[in-house]
Amino acid sequence: MYVVKTGRVKVSQVLPSGKKMIITFHDAGDYFGELSLIDGGTDSAMVTAVVPTTILAINNRRFHKLIQNPKIKAVLLRNLGHLREAWPR
């Protein structure tokens, strides 16, 4: 899992057509890659800094220790709930 300490990153993916599609941007305070720590899967997304950026990495052991904190767990679960918005209705 990664946390954007300062700066901004772009998350993109290469489509089967070869065209690059921007998925989202993450700014300071945002995080990404948490699903890989939860389910062990990976995505083929590329993350690129668009301005000078500092990224913090959180490994699996530290992540599982962090989510023992009820406040952190609540924030993570609330944010994971937003994934529902990505599904077409």
N, C-alpha and C positions, 0 to 999 in steps of 0.2 A: 504494500500500500504506500502511496506517496501523498505528501501534503505540500501544497504550494506555499512556501514561506513568504516569498516576495516574487513579484512579477506576474506573468500570464503565460499559460500554455494553451496550445490548440490540440484537440484530439481529432484525428482523421482516420479514414479507412480507405483502402484501395478497393474499388468495386470490381466485379468480374470483367467489366468493360475496360478496365485499366484506368478509369477516371478516379481522381482522388475526391472524396466527399468529406467535408468538415462536419463532425458530429456535434462538437460543443467546444466551449472555452472554459478554462478554470483560472480563477484569479486567486490572489493571496487569501489564505484561509480555507480554500477549497481542497478537497482530497479526491483521489481516484485510485482504482485498483483494489478496492476493498472486497469486491466480490471474489476475486481470485483467492484471497485469504479465507473466505468463508466456504467456497465450494471447491477450491483446488483447480478450477478451470482457468483458461486464459482466453483472451480475445486477440485478434490480429490488428488492434488499433495502434496507431502511431501517435506519440505525444511529442510535440515540438514546442520549444520556448519561442514566443513571438516578441518578447522583450527580455532584457537581462533578468534572469530568474534563479531563485534558490529553491531547491526541492529537498524535502526531508523524506527519508525512506524509513518505513516501519516494517520490521520483519514479522514473520508469523508468530514467534514467541511473544514479542512485545505487543502485538496487536491483541492476542488473546488475553494478555494481562490487562491491557487498557480497557477492554470491553467488560471487565469485571466491575468497573466503576459504573454505578447505576446511571449517572448523568450522561456519560459517554455512550453507554448502551442505548439509552433513550434517543439520543440524537441520531445515532447510526440507524436504529430501527425506523425512526420517522423518515429519514432520508431514503432508506431502502423502499419505504412505502410509496415514495414518489415515482418509483419505477413503473407503477401502475399507469401513470400518465402517458408512458411511452407506447402502450398498447392501443391499437385502433379500436374504436367503439362502433 
